[in-house]
């Protein structure tokens, strides 16, 4: 009994499919000719070429940025070395000034004690 219900549905499905415009499918496929295929091939080649060019230019700019960052870091290292050198020179100069003041103070103290 239940099988009869399902069997009755299949003709209605066939009716529904027959009502669809299946004939249009053949019409669409007949419109695709060699000119369309060549246009599709050329379009794909154009898109692929654009992709390759953009990909290459992006990686070239990334490489330039990396090199620039490397040179900037090298410049920062040299700048830091210059600062360290100036700092060491300043320390030596301050040490010498302190020693000369200490020596003068010591001479004054020594002359004060002797008197």
C-alpha positions as CSV (number, residue, x, y, z in Angstrom):
1,X,0.0,0.0,0.0
2,X,2.8,2.4,0.9
3,X,4.6,1.5,-2.3
4,X,1.7,2.6,-4.4
5,X,2.0,6.1,-2.8
6,X,5.6,6.4,-3.8
7,X,5.0,5.1,-7.3
8,X,2.3,7.7,-7.8
9,X,4.8,10.4,-7.1
10,X,7.3,9.5,-9.8
11,X,5.0,10.4,-12.7
12,X,4.4,13.8,-11.2
13,X,8.1,14.3,-11.0
14,X,8.5,13.3,-14.7
15,X,5.7,15.8,-15.5
16,X,7.5,18.5,-13.5
17,X,10.8,17.9,-15.3
18,X,9.1,17.9,-18.7
19,X,7.6,21.3,-17.9
20,X,11.1,22.7,-17.3
21,X,12.7,24.3,-20.3
22,X,15.3,21.6,-21.0
23,X,15.4,22.5,-24.7
24,X,17.2,25.7,-23.7
25,X,20.2,23.7,-22.7
26,X,21.0,22.7,-26.2
27,X,20.5,26.3,-27.4
28,X,23.1,27.6,-24.8
29,X,25.6,25.0,-25.8
30,X,25.3,25.8,-29.5
31,X,26.1,29.4,-28.8
32,X,29.5,28.5,-27.4
33,X,31.8,28.5,-30.4
34,X,35.5,28.8,-31.1
35,X,35.5,32.6,-30.7
36,X,34.1,32.3,-27.2
37,X,36.6,29.7,-26.3
38,X,39.5,31.8,-27.6
39,X,38.2,34.9,-25.8
40,X,38.0,32.7,-22.6
41,X,41.6,31.5,-23.2
42,X,42.9,35.1,-23.8
43,X,41.0,36.3,-20.7
44,X,42.6,33.6,-18.6
45,X,46.0,34.4,-19.9
46,X,45.5,38.1,-19.2
47,X,44.4,37.4,-15.6
48,X,47.3,35.0,-15.1
49,X,49.8,37.5,-16.5
50,X,48.4,40.2,-14.2
51,X,48.7,37.9,-11.3
52,X,52.3,37.0,-12.1
53,X,53.3,40.7,-12.5
54,X,51.6,41.7,-9.2
55,X,53.2,38.8,-7.4
56,X,56.6,39.7,-8.7
57,X,56.3,43.4,-7.9
58,X,55.0,42.6,-4.4
59,X,58.0,40.3,-3.6
60,X,60.4,42.8,-5.1
61,X,59.1,45.5,-2.8
62,X,59.2,43.2,0.2
63,X,62.8,42.4,-0.6
64,X,63.7,46.1,-0.9
65,X,62.1,46.8,2.4
66,X,64.0,43.9,4.0
67,X,67.3,45.3,2.6
68,X,66.4,48.8,3.7
69,X,65.6,47.5,7.2
70,X,68.9,45.7,7.2
71,X,70.8,48.9,6.3
72,X,68.8,50.8,8.8
73,X,69.7,48.4,11.5
74,X,73.4,48.5,10.4
75,X,73.2,52.3,10.6
76,X,71.6,52.0,14.1
77,X,74.5,49.8,15.1
78,X,77.1,52.2,13.8
79,X,75.2,55.1,15.5
80,X,75.2,53.2,18.8
81,X,78.9,52.5,18.4
82,X,79.5,56.2,17.9
83,X,77.5,57.0,21.0
84,X,79.4,54.5,23.0
85,X,82.7,55.9,21.8
86,X,81.6,59.5,22.7
87,X,80.4,58.2,26.1
88,X,83.8,56.6,26.7
89,X,85.6,59.8,25.6
90,X,83.4,61.8,28.0
91,X,84.1,59.5,30.9
92,X,87.8,59.7,30.3
93,X,87.6,63.5,30.1
94,X,85.5,63.7,33.3
95,X,87.9,61.4,35.1
96,X,90.9,63.5,34.1
97,X,89.1,66.7,35.3
98,X,88.2,65.1,38.6
99,X,91.8,63.9,39.1
100,X,93.2,67.4,38.4
101,X,90.7,69.0,40.9
102,X,91.5,66.3,43.5
103,X,95.2,66.9,43.0
104,X,94.7,70.7,43.5
105,X,92.6,70.1,46.6
106,X,95.2,67.7,47.9
107,X,98.0,70.2,47.4
108,X,95.9,72.9,49.2
109,X,95.2,70.4,52.0
110,X,98.8,69.5,52.3
111,X,99.9,73.2,52.4
112,X,97.3,73.9,55.1
113,X,98.5,71.0,57.2
114,X,102.1,72.1,56.9
115,X,101.3,75.6,58.0
